Amino acid sequence: MYIANNTAPFDFDGWAELARSDPDAFEVKRKNILEDAIRQASPQRRQRLRCLQWQLDQIRYTSRTPLAACLRMQRLLWEKLTGEAGLLASLLGTADGMRPLRRNATILNFRRR
C-alpha cells in the first residue's frame, strides 16, 4: 500500500510497532503525515480537509472502542460520498444545481474483420 503523493511504501508493521511501543510518538507522526497531506491539497480544499479530519478525530476520541470508531468513521465517510451534496453527486453533476450527466449513449458496434 502506498501513501498518496509518496513513492515510499506504507510500513504497516512499523506503524503498529510504534503504536504499541510509543503511543505518543505514533500520534505525533500520524498528525504530521495528515498535516503534510492536507498541505499538499489545493488551497480551496484545505479547510474542508481540516474540518473532515477534525470530525474523524472527534469520532476517535468519543468512541468506546477502536472498532466502534472505525464503524462510525465508515458511516460518516459513506454519507459524505453518497449524500445529497456528496462527492458522488458532484461527480455525477447533480450537486449544487448542476445538470445531471447524460444517461443515454450511442453504442458502437466494433466488429472483427
N, C-alpha and C positions, 0 to 999 in steps of 0.2 A: 504494500500500500504506500502511496506517495502523498506528500503534503502538497497542496496547491501551490503553484509557482515555485516549487523547490524540487531539485533533482535528487535530493538525498532520500533514501527510503525511510519510512516510518519504523522506528525500532520499538515495537510493542513491548518486548521483553525488558528492554532498558527502561522504558517508562513505567512499567509495572514494578520493577525492582526499586526505582526511585520513589514511587508512591508508597511502597512498603517500608523502605529504609529511612526515608526523609520526606514526610508528607509536606512540610513547609517548603522545601526546595522544589518539590513536584509542583506545588501550587504556583510558586513564582515563575517557574519555567512555563507552565501552562498559560498563565496570564501573558507572559512575554510573547509566546507564539501566537496567541489570539490577537494581541495588540498589533503585532507585525502584519498579520493577515488583514486586519481592518485597515491599517495604514496603507496597504497596497491597493485597496479598493479605490474606486473613483470618489472624488470629494462629495458628490451627490449621495453616495450610498453609505458613507462612513457613519453618519448619525443613525441611520436605520440599523446598521450592523451593531453599533454600540448598544442601541436600545434592545435589540434582539438578544445580544449576549447578556445584558443585564437581566432580561426575563429568564433566560436559561439559568443564570447564576442563582436567581431567587428561587427557582424551582429546586435546584440542588440543595440550597440552604434550608428550605422549608419541608422537604420530603423526609419521611421517616427512614427510608431505606434507599440505597442506590438503585434498586430495581424500580421502586415507586417513582424516583426521579426520572429514570430512563423512560418509563411509560408516559409520564406527564409531558416530558420534552418531546417525545414522539408525537403525541396528540397535538401539542402546540404547533410543531413544525408542519404536521399534516394539514392543520387548519390554515396555516399561512400559505401553504401550497394550493389547497383546493377551495379556500373560502371565496366569498363573492368578489372581493377585490384582491384575491391572492395572486401568486406568481403564475399559476396555470391560467387563470382568467386573463392576465395581462399578456401572456404569450399567445393565447388564442384570440386576443383582440377584443375581449368582452368587458374589460375593466375600464373604469373612468369614462364611460360613454363612448368607447371606441366601437367601431363597426366590427362585428364578428368576422372571422375568416370565412371565405367561401367554402361551402361544404360539398360542392359538386365539382367534378372534373371530367375531362375527356380522357378515356382510356385508349392508349395507343397499342396497337397490335404489332408486336415485333416478331415476325415470322422468320424461321430459319430458312436459309436458301439451300 
